[in-house]
Amino acid sequence: MSEPTKIFLNESEIPRQWYNIAADMPHAMKPPLHPGTQQPVGPDDLSAIFPMNLVEQEVCTDRWVDIPEPVLEKLLLWRPSPLYRAKNLEKALGTPAKIYYNNEGVSPAGSHKPNTAVPQAYYNKIFGTKRLATETGAGQWGSALSFACQLFGLELKVYMVRISFDQKPFRKMMMQTWGADCVASPSLETAAGRAILAEHPDTPGSLGIAISEAIEDAVTTPNTKYALGSVLNHVMLHQTIIGLEAQKQMAMVNDYPDVVIGCAGGGSNFAGLSFPFICDKIHGKNVHVIAAEPAACPTLTRAPFLYDFGDTAKMTPLLPMHSLGHDFVPPPLHAGGLRYHGMSPLVSQLVVDGLIEPRSYHQLNCYENALLWARTEGFIPAPETSHAIAAAVEEAKRAKEEGKEKTILLNWSGHGLMDLKGYAAYLAGELSDYEYPQEDIDRALAALAQYPKP
Ligand SMILES: *Cc1c(COP(=O)(O)O)cnc(C)c1O
């Protein structure tokens, strides 16, 4: 019989613990610093905006963390997610490489983000939180958390970056369908939003601004906490269910990847797939790990590793990460979920330690590969996902040139059915590439010189 196209785990085989890479890193992540004192932040500082059970996860160094039963029960709505072999793409490329991908587009919100939205809503619920505030860029996180809050009976307010609010009305409608309240950011509802609107009434907004608004909402509204869909350690932890499933699925077909690839915005889907494999790598396995990002927002490939704020209004702790600067204004780019100035400190540290190779890809190359994918594998990828596809195709073509068999595994982080305007613009020849200017990186670096170095 021919090799399977889809590899399924039974529901009973769903991983029951998350993997915490903090237990295995050769160099521990540097501590986040308090923005005022510049001393390491303690759990009490974080508990102003997060429930204590998630703060404990944020600083946890245990290798394995049990997934609570009520969380597993909800994850089973779509997990274990299928692992696919991209046979049609392999054939179209004429490559000797085998290309596998885990399909995170099967979740209710259409991406990997519900993997952390569900546990975050659960931990808030049992802590006693009544309402959450969050930000969303392209709308993927806002819709995932809307779905999760509905499951656990929490209210949700979403600050959605203005340009996406206008360009992606369907994401907003999804949030409303799941019962959340979604407003354009900057809004008139927060002091941070009003200050920015007073200075720049026509601003398209940014994730950094929307985070400032959501945090302000959380600290000024009773029974309200803040939730973040990427970057933080507990988010990376929740996403490792992806890689743990993929490891079991690869074993079912007696295979193991030579190359593991994910696209990186804040780092969560990339970490989710790759961290269990990086654990193997730390313990001697030969596996190459690639983080694919946009050339227009080159956080890992060109931005320095330093202490920076997670938001524009400098309300978050200083995080040790690769950063383009907290006042970063996103360039025109359709992969909205990859337009963040910072990066997960865990992913950043592993890049510094040489365990991850970052690569950047231009938008037109990504769309070309997304189209090739849609026309061979059928599923239309999110523009973010197309960066991982570009890297996988590059690796598959290299395998062909070298005449080498190679096993490639990529994280298919989400579908692009809410992002068809980007495809339309590409097909109409309206998109162009954008190289992030070095002077903008230099300016951000200079502005951060006053803060400690990690
Ligand atoms: C949000 C998103 C990303 C980028 O976020 P990460 O935290 O880097 O994973 C990538 N792909 C899709 C489909 C997304 O929704």
The ligand as an ORCA input file, in Angstrom:
! r2SCAN-3c Opt
* xyz 0 1
  C      -0.990     34.767     14.525
  C      -0.553     33.878     13.447
  C       0.811     33.664     13.173
  C       1.910     34.389     13.867
  O       1.931     34.296     15.263
  P       2.973     33.360     16.042
  O       2.768     33.680     17.468
  O       4.343     33.741     15.547
  O       2.624     31.978     15.698
  C       1.145     32.761     12.191
  N       0.206     32.116     11.469
  C      -1.109     32.306     11.684
  C      -2.101     31.576     10.863
  C      -1.532     33.188     12.681
  O      -2.825     33.358     12.922
*
